[in-house]
Amino acid sequence: MPAVTNKSLIIAAVFCLVAPLTALPGSTDKQCNSPLTVIDSVRVFDGLDVKSEATVILRCSEIVHVLYAPNDYPVPEDAVVIDGQGKTLLPGLIDAHVHVWRRSQLERSLDFGVTTVFDMGSSRELTLQMRDEEVRGVNHDRADLRSAVLWVTAPDSHGTQFGEVPTLSEPGEAPDFVTQRVADGADYIKVIYDHFKMIPRDVPTLSRETMIATVAAANQQGRMAVFHSRDVEAVNHAVEAGASGFVHVPVDEVPGEALVNRMQEKGVFVTPNLSLARNESSRIMDDPDFGPMLTESEIEGFGNWRPLRNEGGDEVEYETLITLHRAGVPILAGSDMPNGGTMAGATVHAELELMVEAGMTPVEALRAATWNPASAYGFEDRGRIAPGMLADLVLVEGKPDEDIIDTRRIVTIWKSGVIHDPGNQNE
């Protein structure tokens, strides 16, 4: 046993009362011999609320203790001690709407403190590769990937422009179609059901009957159905069918009170993607912390923004967000990366700023990128700072619960308890 400082008996006693340090409760690292990491005298946003001062203790991939009561705690001599004064500790951020085509996009997400992403349709091969890495514990250099693998869409509808993908035509095909998605590794089922009122041309979509059959098949397989729907009529149909959530908001009109109340009563969540509503790329490119981190190709990608809605749709999106939020509908932060005007990781921070400008408080915006998505999708080992949670953490200067811009003042990122160094992408 390592020697401890002469002010160390309190914390040592706390640990001994719980379990030996080689087998902490709930730990997946039973043979882990790494020293403790002690983040001392730090403000904490725990995924729900703010604590003015705490000591957070990590061992291997887990948070093992969060001590809020002021005390003269002990520190083992081999512990790694991080001074948290003047800083705030956040759960690793979650981007609840991305499309990941390359591992490098997950690596880049982590550079900006995004430790988990929810993919809404990409590659079966990449999904299986990333899942294997996470099982083997070789994912400390990238964000974790949770995925729909492929979307459910109709022939010639949205999603088919990305190449030859399976499509669904009839209600009777839905059970086998969804079964294949689950076999491919889908954590949830992404359904494209949209009347495409945001664009001036006809685009086919799933029939209402086929959409209903898809939701039923997803539920039968123990998967939630999340929807790409950008008009009120489609949202209304999907809610009636049992949709768990939406990865866009309508752009044709603001949902009425009856629909909003039904969404709230059913616990339906929404990811608004405000960064796509208007060209907001300058918020990242001009940021004194993030701007210098950008590569030429990332700056070029920011310049490729285009409006994905009719004129006035941006105002509808913003008003819909605040209408849903005021009604108690859970709001999740998502970027829809790599659409033009977005980039991996960084756009989540712009999304939080936009949410605050729309009328959410900074604390509510922080929940939208931490516990809200983790709990909505059922991945409840992350998104909080609490004992037993995954040690995915972001330490920032300042108080982002008061000034949301401070999420960008990143000091240290931990992925599964391992410090991540973003390096300099421009070197």
BELHU-V621678 format. One record per helix or strand. SS is the DSSP state (~ for helix, > for strand). FROM is the first residue (numbers start at 0). LEN is the number of residues. If there is no record, write none. Layout:
[[SS | FROM | LEN] [SS | FROM | LEN]]
//
This chain:
[[> | 3 | 1] [~ | 8 | 10] [> | 36 | 9] [> | 49 | 10] [> | 61 | 6] [> | 75 | 1] [> | 79 | 4] [> | 86 | 5] [> | 92 | 6] [~ | 102 | 9] [> | 113 | 6] [~ | 123 | 13] [> | 143 | 4] [> | 150 | 2] [~ | 159 | 3] [~ | 170 | 13] [> | 188 | 4] [~ | 207 | 13] [> | 224 | 4] [~ | 231 | 10] [> | 244 | 2] [~ | 256 | 10] [> | 268 | 3] [~ | 273 | 3] [~ | 281 | 4] [~ | 290 | 3] [~ | 295 | 7] [~ | 312 | 14] [> | 330 | 2] [> | 336 | 1] [~ | 345 | 13] [~ | 361 | 7] [~ | 370 | 7] [> | 389 | 1] [> | 392 | 5] [~ | 403 | 5] [> | 409 | 6] [> | 417 | 3]]
//
